[in-house]
């Protein structure tokens, strides 16, 4: 996740200090990826080192404001104009866990899959409830901006849309994970069947090691 570019996008709307950046970042993402102030200031330090932001004064309470530079705006435009790379995917703990589970003797792989499915379905239900609440709040908001509304009001309205987009991504991701787990289970069944078919008849188990799920996708 690019905290660096997320902070640049917030600073494009005007100078801010670290705590403001943290609060606005989490408002747009529903605190799905929480930041601590230390992360924010560490990133701001790197952005300043690279000439993408600059200090822009202090308020009466000593908060140091940062502003985006022209070089920072160029970097931000490049980020928005480029696809997120998928040719070097981040490590996925679940994929690694299953890859290890099928190679370690004594691990009940079907149980690993089932526990994960239960957890993911619960998460999916939570995301769906959050989305329903977010949609209800959006529909309850005025259809038109009130007279005298400024950029801050537009930004606040955009935060609702940003949170909905994040929830959509989480829901699609959870749905895809459940389908993948079903597929893994089917693959395990077929693998067990192939192994059984290669054994002498006297050594074959009476039942497959992993029961087939009704309606599981066949691929």
Wavefront OBJ file of the C-alpha trace (Angstrom):
o trace
v 0.000 0.000 0.000
v 1.367 3.383 -0.978
v 1.147 5.617 2.074
v 3.541 7.892 0.282
v 1.154 8.620 -2.584
v -1.874 8.691 -0.303
v -0.280 11.530 1.668
v 0.621 13.365 -1.523
v -3.021 13.117 -2.660
v -4.179 14.654 0.626
v -1.590 17.421 0.450
v -2.728 18.251 -3.074
v -5.853 19.652 -1.379
v -3.808 22.024 0.777
v -1.117 22.088 3.488
v -1.682 19.797 6.474
v 0.220 18.574 9.500
v 0.846 14.961 10.450
v -2.172 14.280 12.663
v -4.519 15.845 10.102
v -3.056 13.609 7.397
v -3.534 10.527 9.539
v -7.142 11.440 10.333
v -8.076 12.196 6.721
v -6.337 9.092 5.377
v -8.324 6.898 7.770
v -11.567 8.769 7.035
v -11.230 7.928 3.335
v -10.339 4.283 3.923
v -12.597 3.644 6.937
v -9.525 2.933 9.087
v -9.107 -0.301 7.135
v -5.394 0.375 6.994
v -4.747 2.359 10.190
v -1.726 4.616 10.367
v 0.138 5.819 13.392
v 1.501 9.331 13.566
v 5.039 7.968 13.574
v 4.472 6.359 10.152
v 3.073 9.605 8.830
v 6.015 11.718 9.961
v 8.536 9.126 8.788
v 6.905 9.204 5.342
v 6.762 13.002 5.352
v 10.488 13.062 6.122
v 11.187 10.849 3.108
v 8.922 12.910 0.884
v 10.740 16.065 1.975
v 14.095 14.385 1.351
v 12.960 13.564 -2.177
v 11.714 17.101 -2.829
v 8.049 16.083 -3.068
v 6.846 18.128 -0.069
v 8.198 21.084 1.891
v 7.532 22.526 5.360
v 4.933 25.282 5.177
v 4.929 27.016 8.538
v 3.502 26.238 11.968
v 0.320 27.044 13.802
v 0.063 28.519 17.291
v 0.237 25.022 18.799
v 3.507 24.188 17.079
v 2.096 21.844 14.393
v 4.396 21.854 11.372
v 2.427 22.061 8.128
v 3.613 20.422 4.917
v 2.772 21.438 1.349
v 3.162 19.494 -1.871
v 5.777 20.775 -4.338
v 5.577 20.899 -8.134
v 7.732 17.789 -8.205
v 5.282 16.154 -5.797
v 2.325 17.018 -8.074
v 4.199 15.482 -10.999
v 4.801 12.316 -8.952
v 1.119 12.209 -7.975
v -0.043 12.567 -11.604
v 2.304 9.751 -12.581
v 0.843 7.525 -9.822
v -2.739 8.166 -10.883
v -1.761 7.607 -14.517
v -0.079 4.232 -13.948
v -1.720 0.869 -13.216
v -0.933 -0.886 -9.944
v 1.620 -3.538 -10.834
v 0.479 -7.147 -10.521
v 3.597 -8.834 -11.889
v 5.238 -8.819 -8.449
v 2.354 -9.677 -6.087
v 2.796 -9.162 -2.354
v 3.144 -12.226 -0.144
v -0.230 -13.726 0.709
v -0.191 -15.472 4.090
v -3.138 -17.716 3.290
v -1.662 -18.954 0.003
v 1.663 -19.596 1.748
v -0.092 -21.410 4.609
v -1.950 -23.767 2.256
v 1.147 -24.340 0.132
v 2.988 -25.384 3.275
v 0.072 -27.381 4.709
v -0.172 -29.726 1.710
v 3.510 -30.584 2.030
v 3.747 -31.129 5.801
v 2.821 -34.604 7.021
v 0.057 -34.706 9.598
v -1.632 -31.386 8.756
v -5.405 -31.635 8.268
v -5.594 -29.436 5.188
v -9.372 -29.722 4.913
v -9.676 -28.363 8.457
v -7.330 -25.486 7.626
v -9.540 -24.596 4.673
v -12.745 -24.886 6.664
v -11.495 -22.646 9.489
v -10.449 -20.030 6.979
v -13.777 -20.236 5.152
v -15.688 -19.613 8.397
v -13.504 -16.617 9.192
v -13.733 -15.143 5.688
v -17.509 -15.552 5.498
v -17.859 -13.734 8.835
v -15.647 -10.933 7.533
v -17.754 -10.793 4.380
v -20.896 -10.437 6.493
v -19.279 -7.614 8.504
v -18.242 -5.770 5.338
v -21.721 -6.161 3.902
v -23.287 -4.667 7.040
v -20.834 -1.748 6.941
v -21.682 -1.157 3.303
v -25.402 -1.100 4.067
v -24.804 1.528 6.749
v -22.600 3.592 4.455
v -25.184 3.467 1.680
v -27.931 4.508 4.085
v -25.848 7.458 5.269
v -25.146 8.471 1.674
v -28.811 8.315 0.716
v -29.761 10.355 3.795
v -27.356 13.147 2.805
v -28.758 16.158 0.879
v -28.822 15.592 -2.892
v -27.387 19.043 -3.559
v -24.625 20.931 -1.814
v -26.000 23.698 0.432
v -25.503 27.316 -0.610
v -22.042 28.508 0.285
v -20.530 25.010 0.349
v -16.786 25.081 -0.196
v -13.961 22.689 -1.092
v -13.982 21.191 2.408
v -17.658 20.211 1.995
v -16.896 18.594 -1.356
v -13.998 16.725 0.238
v -16.269 15.471 3.034
v -18.803 14.193 0.492
v -15.984 12.469 -1.373
v -14.962 10.639 1.797
v -18.270 8.751 1.781
v -17.672 7.594 -1.787
v -14.056 6.684 -0.969
v -15.180 4.482 1.955
v -17.793 2.763 -0.236
v -15.153 1.973 -2.848
v -12.910 0.454 -0.172
v -15.805 -1.641 1.162
v -16.623 -2.856 -2.359
v -13.026 -3.975 -2.773
v -13.056 -5.809 0.561
v -16.340 -7.549 -0.302
v -15.165 -8.639 -3.764
v -11.892 -9.839 -2.259
v -13.648 -11.891 0.440
v -16.062 -13.390 -2.110
v -13.152 -14.351 -4.342
v -11.339 -15.918 -1.383
v -14.338 -18.095 -0.526
v -14.541 -19.263 -4.166
v -10.824 -19.997 -4.146
v -11.132 -22.028 -0.926
v -13.932 -24.066 -2.521
v -11.674 -24.637 -5.504
v -8.781 -25.701 -3.249
v -11.018 -28.232 -1.548
v -12.121 -29.674 -4.880
v -8.519 -29.902 -6.010
v -7.586 -31.771 -2.824
v -10.358 -34.285 -3.435
v -9.188 -34.918 -6.999
v -5.595 -35.223 -5.854
v -6.601 -37.794 -3.249
v -8.568 -39.691 -5.902
v -5.596 -39.760 -8.277
v -3.311 -41.056 -5.544
v -5.848 -43.732 -4.632
v -6.149 -44.833 -8.262
v -2.393 -45.403 -8.495
v -2.270 -47.688 -5.474
v -2.834 -51.418 -5.649
v -6.489 -52.250 -5.097
v -5.805 -53.850 -1.699
v -4.125 -50.673 -0.434
v -6.819 -48.218 -1.556
v -8.846 -46.489 1.177
v -12.582 -47.093 1.128
v -13.391 -43.375 1.196
v -11.550 -40.306 -0.120
v -9.359 -38.464 2.399
v -11.313 -35.222 1.893
v -15.101 -35.213 1.424
v -16.428 -33.416 -1.640
v -18.501 -30.259 -1.042
v -21.870 -30.180 -2.643
v -21.880 -27.731 -5.567
v -18.121 -27.139 -5.418
v -16.814 -25.757 -8.690
v -15.078 -28.251 -10.923
v -12.019 -26.964 -12.731
l 1 2 3 4 5 6 7 8 9 10 11 12 13 14 15 16 17 18 19 20 21 22 23 24 25 26 27 28 29 30 31 32 33 34 35 36 37 38 39 40 41 42 43 44 45 46 47 48 49 50 51 52 53 54 55 56 57 58 59 60 61 62 63 64 65 66 67 68 69 70 71 72 73 74 75 76 77 78 79 80 81 82 83 84 85 86 87 88 89 90 91 92 93 94 95 96 97 98 99 100 101 102 103 104 105 106 107 108 109 110 111 112 113 114 115 116 117 118 119 120 121 122 123 124 125 126 127 128 129 130 131 132 133 134 135 136 137 138 139 140 141 142 143 144 145 146 147 148 149 150 151 152 153 154 155 156 157 158 159 160 161 162 163 164 165 166 167 168 169 170 171 172 173 174 175 176 177 178 179 180 181 182 183 184 185 186 187 188 189 190 191 192 193 194 195 196 197 198 199 200 201 202 203 204 205 206 207 208 209 210 211 212 213 214 215 216 217 218 219
